[in-house]
């Protein structure tokens, strides 16, 4: 049975392309809406708080379903479950584009997230099992290209669509791809023969409910915490408590129930435990920097969404070029630990370079080599972390392991964005206060700057008193901008240090992956 799902020739190409398309659909949709929020807000008459739910609802749907994909595949058959997920995602894309008010859009985004979450992990297993064991590293490289490039494609693609069409088209572009992917899945993808299915009376309903409550509440807290002032908000406090206790009882339930919805016992495997931790760190770095770079270029440098998105494209192409090489190295027995440590060091170099070059008016050319280094680092992290996580697992555990790493990567991204936004808000306030303390009204330097601004405004036709008021506002804007840049610099510095600190821990991993072939085709996922 192990090799029964291996495909060859044209059939394998079709299956690979289908799975990659589905993974890309899911990931691009996590970032493509970011640049369209303003247009949606105006069109649907939503407030800033309400429009944020378009992102939050999708993320909550995503993170709820990812850990359950292994179990759901077993119940319905992988091909059927994968095809149903594509259909749900595609239909909801149409419904999102046709939403007439903000809460309709939020509801359809949540259902779209439930369909999309399954696409990532299932696509990974389908691709992996379609390749013979000696080419599994290359299979992970092909899948990894979609996962790493997806978040980068979202902003420039979204920017282009919003600029040249209207916001519903960011959803409509999913429809033809979804229809084609569904037809190809039903025609070419095969399901493994599962030993048994869970009887309806044995379904772990409590596990499903507790998991949904735990990760859904946690995702809400992470997405909305900064905006709602964290524990000053009763909603955030209540959901944090619900998340904590739901996780506690979920773990207790899953370790004792005969047919758990998530097989936590798989985490007894040391390599999987370390792999899930590094998947979390990878998600933190990948989504955190994909979030912060466009934010800096748009908010501080005044770039358009399309310009900000295009800046990341060379790095994404570098990752795409690097991954097949990494896949070949793994096939030849190169140790994952060395590749992961090199990737961590390169990512740290990228971060520390960012810390060095950021100013209120950094030029576009300054980012090029720094982002190329990021692309190389990401290419050297994704595949080795994934193969390392699954390297000592057997049978059904492999599908469960893939679900764990997928969920942790998503949660890492959510934690990354939440921590970065909170940290930046805190640091900006401190820096702004310090800068204002140094701008004494009696200081001759301050007065010279105010006078220069005033004369400049008067030269453009302003009355002296209006020009003076505008001069003080301009000075305040300058200090705010400088405080923002200093907080961006801190984020890059601390991210770089964090990645460097992780490097020694990689060598605690047991080196069984090269000596032992992994039977990934047994994964009942």
N, C-alpha and C positions, 0 to 999 in steps of 0.2 A: 504493500500500500504506500510505502514511503515515496516512491518515485512515480505513482500513478497520476499525479497532477503536473508533472514536468511536461512542458510543451516545447516544440521545436519549430524552426522556420517561420513561415508567414503567420501561423496561428499565435506563436509566442509574441511576435511583433505587435499584432492586433491587441492582444490581452494587455501587453505593457503600455501601449499608447492609451488604451481605455482607462486603465488604472491611474496613469499619470494625469490624464485629463480630469478625472474625478478628484484626485488629490489637489490639483491646481484650482479647480472650481471652488472647493471648500476653503482653501487658504486665501486665495485672492479676495474672496468675499469677506474675510475678516478685516481687511484694510481698505478695500475699494470705496466703502461708504464714507470713510473719514473725511474725504475732501468734498463730499456732496452734502454734508450735514447742514450747511448754511442755506443751500437752495431748498432742501427739504423743509427746514424750519419756516422759511418764508411761504412756501407753497402750501404747507399743511397747517399753517397758523399755530405752530408749536412754540413752547418756551424753550430756552436753552437747556433746562433740566429735563424736560420731556424728550427732546431730540436725542439726548445722550442714551436713552433707553434703546434706540435702534442698534447701538453697538452692544449694550449690556445684555439685552434679551438673547441675541445670537450667541454670545459667549456663554451664557448660562445653559442654553440648549445644548451647545457643543460639549461642555465639560460634564454634563449629566450623563450623556449617552456613551461617551468614549469608554469608560470602564465596563460597560455592559455589552459591548460589541461581541466579545467572544461568546458569551452565553446566548445572545440573540441569534448569532450565526448558527449556533448548534441547534437551536429550536426550529428555525425556519429554513435552514440550508443557506450556505454562504452566498450562492449565486442569487437566490430569491431575495435575501436580506439586502444584498448590495444593490440589486436592481430597484427594490422598493425604496431604498434610501435615496437613490438618484432621482426617482420619480417624485418623492416628497420634496426634495430640494428644488427640482425644476418647477413643479407646480407652485410652490411657495414663492419662487422667484417671480413668476407671472403675477401672483396675488400681491406681492410687495410693490411691484411697479404700478398696480391698479388701486392701491390703498387710497381711500378718500379722506382719512384722518389719521392722526399720529398713533392712536392706540390700535387701529387696524394694522398699521405697518409694524408696530412692536410685536403684536401677536403672531403675525406671519413670519417675522424674523426669528421668533423663538422656535416655531415649528420648523423653519428652514434650518436652524441650528441643530435641531434633533436629527434631521436627515443628513446634514453635512458632517456632523461629528463622526458618524459611522464610516464615511467615505475614506478618511485618512488612514485609520488603522487597518481596515479591510483591504484597501488598495495595497498597503505595504505587504500584507500576508499573501495576497493574490500574486503580486509580482515576485516575491521571494520564492513561492512554491512552484512558479512556472519555470524556474531556472534550475539546472542540475547543481548538485552541491558545490562543485568546484567553481561555479560562476555566481555563487550567492553574494559575494562581496560586490560584484559588479551590479547585481540586482538592487542591492541597497543603495548603490551610488545613483542608479537611475531614479529610484524613488526619492532619494534625498534631494536631487536637483529640484523636483517639484516643491518639496517642503521648504527649502531654503529660499528659492527664487520667488515663490508665491507672495510672501509678504512685501517683497520689493516691487513686484509688478502692480500691486493694487493701487498705490497713490498716483503714479503717472497715467495709468489706464483710466482711473476714475477722473483725474484732472482733465484728460483729453475729452472724455465723454461729456462731462459737465460743461466744458468750454464750447463744444461743438454741437451738442444735442441737449437733452434734458435729463434730470436725475433718474427717472424710471428706467432709462436705457442701461444703467449700471446693473440692473437686475435682468432686463430682457436679454442681454448678451449671453446669459446662462442657458436660455431655453433651447436654441439649436444644438449646443454642445451636449446638454442633458439628454435630449431626445436621441442623438447619435450614440451617446455612451450607454443608454438603456438598451437600445437594440443590439449593440455589440456585446454587452454583458450577457443578455439572454441567449445570444447565439454562440458565444465562444467560451465564456467563463464556466468552469466546472466546480462542483462542490465535492469536498471529501465525504466519504461515507462515515457518518457519526455512529458511534457504538450504541448510544441510547439518547432518548430525549427525556426531559423532565416532564412527569405527569402534571396535568393542570393543578391537581391537589397538592403537589410538592413545590410549586413555583414559590420562590422566595419573595413574596410580596412585601414583607417587612423590610427585607434588604433593599429592594427597589425604592421603597418610600424613604427609608433613612438615608440612602445614598443621594437621592434627588434633593432631600432637605439639606444635607450636609454640604454638598458641592455647589448647589444652587445658591444657598445662603452665603457661602464663602465667596463665590464669584460676585455676588451683589455687593458685599462689603468691600471687596477689592476694587470693583469698578466705580462705586459711588462714594466710597469713604472720604476721599479728599474733598469732593464737591460738597458733601453734607457735613463737613467738619468732624469726621470720625465719631468718637464716642460722645460728643456733645449732642448727637442725633439719637433719639430714642429708637428709631427704626434700625440704625446701624448696630446699636447695642443689643437689641433683641435678636437680630439675625446672627450676630456673632455668637451669642449664647446658644441659639438653636443649632448653629453650625458645629460648635464644640461638642455639645451633647449628642447630636446626631452622628457625628464621626465616632464618638466613644461607643455608642450602642451599636452602630453599624459594624465596627471591628469586632465587638463582643459577639454579635449575631453571626457574622460570616465565619468566624473561627469555630463555631459550634454546630452550625446547620449542615445537614447532609448534602443538600444541593444549593450551595451559595451562589448568589448572582455574580460575585467577584471572588475568585479563589485566592485569598490572601496568603494561603500557605505557600504559594509560589515564591513569596518574598523571603522564605527561609534560605533561598539560594543567594549566596554572598555576592556573586557577580551581578545578579539582577538588582539587588538592593543598591549597590554602588552605581549601577547603570541608571537606575531611576533618579538617583540624586544628581548625577551628571546631566541627565535629560532635563531636569528642573533648571540646572545652572545654564544649560544651552538655551532653553526657552527664555530665561531671564535676560541673557545677553543678546539673543537674536531679536526678540520682540522689543526689549528695552531700547536698543540702539536704533531699530527701525522706527520706533516712536519718536525718539529724541532728536535725531538728525533732521527730519523734515520740520519738526517743531521749531528748532533753532533757525534753520534757513528761512522759514516763513515769518516767524514772529520777530526775529532779530535782524535778519538781512533783507527782509521784504520781498522774498522770492514768491512766485506763484506756486500753486500746488503741483502743477505739471513740471516746472523747473526742479522743485524739491524732489519729486519722485524720480525724475530722470537722472539725478545725481547718483542714485544708488544702483543704476543699471550696470555700469562697468564692474562693480563689486559682485553683483549677481552673476554676470557672465564669467567672472573669474572663478566663482564657486562652481559653476556648471562645468568649466574646463578642468578644475581640480578633482572633482569627485570621481570620474572614471579612472584617473591615475591612482587615487587612493584605493578604489576597488581592486585594481590590478595588484597593488602592493599587498593588500590583505590576502588576495588569492595566492600570492607567492610566499605567504607565511610571515609577513612583516607584523611585528607585535602591535596590537591596538594601543597599548599603554604609551609607546613612543609617539605614535601619531597624535593621540589625545593631548599629551603633554606639549608637543610642538604646536598644536592648534591653540591650546590655552595661552601659550607664550606669545604667539602671533596676535591673538585677540587682545592680550594685555598691551602689546606694542601699539596696536591700533588705538586703544583707549588713551594711553599716555601721550601719543602723538596728538590726539584730539585735545587733550588738556593743554598741550603746548601751543597749538595753532589758533585756538578760538579767540576772537576779538569781536568788537561790535561791527566790524566791516571786513571780515575775512573773505578773501577772493575765492572764486570757484576752483581755480587751479590748485589751491592749497589742499583740497580734500582728496584729490585723485589718488595719490599713492597710499595715503592713509586708508582709504576705502578698499583699495586693491588688497592690502594686507588683511583687512577684515574678511574679504571674500576668500582669501587663502585659508585663514583661520577657521572659518565656518565649514569650508570644504573638508578640513582635516579633523573636524569634531564630529560631524553628524554620523557618518557611516561607522567609524570605529566605536562610538558610544553605543549605537544600536546593535552592532554585531557582538560587542562585549557583553551587553545586557542579556542577549539570548544565547550566548556561547555555551553555557553549561546546562541549559534547560532541555527537557525531553517532552515529546508528545504534546498533549494539550497545554502544558505549561508555557509553550512558546507563544501561542496565541494570546494567553493571559499576560505574558511578559510584554508583548507588543502593545497591549492595551494600557498596561501600567506606564510604560515609557511615553506613550502618546499623551496620556492624561497629565503626566508630570511636566511634559514640555509645554502643554497649554497652560497649566497652573503656574509654571515658572514665568511665562509671559505675562500673565495677569498680575502676579506678585511684583514682577519687575516694573511694569507700568505704574502700579499703585505706589510702590515704594519710591520710585523716581519722582513722580509728581508731588508726593508729600514732602520728600526731602528737598526738592527744588523750591517749593513754596516757602518752606522754613528758612532755607539758606538765603533766598532772595530778600525776605523780610529783614534778616540780620544784616546782610550786605547793604541794603538800602538805608537802614538805620545808621550804620557806620559811616557810609558816604555822606549822609546828611549832616552827621556830627562834625565832619571835616569841612563842611561848606558853611562856615560862619558868615553871617550877614556883614560882619565887620571886617572880614578878610578882604584884602586888596585884590587877591587873585579871583575870588568869587565876584567881586564888584566889576572887575575887568571883563569877566566872561558875560555877566548880565548886560553890561554896557554894549559889548560887541553884538550880542543877540539883539538888543534894543535898536541899535543903529541899523542893523541888517533889516529888521522888520520895517523901520521907518523908511528905509530906502525903497521898500516895496509898497509905500503909500499908507502905512498905518499911522494913526495919531500917536503922539509920544506916550500918553497914558496907557493906551491899548497895547502899544509896542512893549512897554515895560512889563505889563501883565503877561503878555505872550513870552517875553524873555524868561520870566521865572518858570512858566510852564515848560518851556523848552529845556531849561536846566534840570527840572524835575524829571522830564522824559529821559534826558541823557543819563541821569543817575540811575533811573529804573532799568534802563537798557544795560548799563554797566553791571548793575547788581544781578540782572538775569544772566549775563555772560559768565560772571564769576560762579554762579550756581551751576551752569552747564559744565564749566571746567571741573568743578568738584565731583559731579556725577561721573565724568570720564575718568578722573583720577581714581576714585574709589572703586569703580568697576574694574579698572586695570589691576589695582592692588588685589581685589577679591579673586580675580582669575589667576593671578600669580600664586596666591596662597593655596589654591586648589591643586596645583601641579604635584606636590609631593604625595598627596593622598591617592593619586592614580596608581601608584606602585604597590598599594596594598591589595590590588586585585589579583586573584589566583590566575595563573597563566595556563589555563586548560584549553583556551580557545583554539590554539594552533595545533595542539597535539590531538584534539578530539574533534571529529566532524560532527556538526550539529544536524540533527534530523528535523529540519524546519518543516519539511513536508508533512510531518505528523501533526502540525498545529491544527487543532480543531477550532479554528477561528473563522 
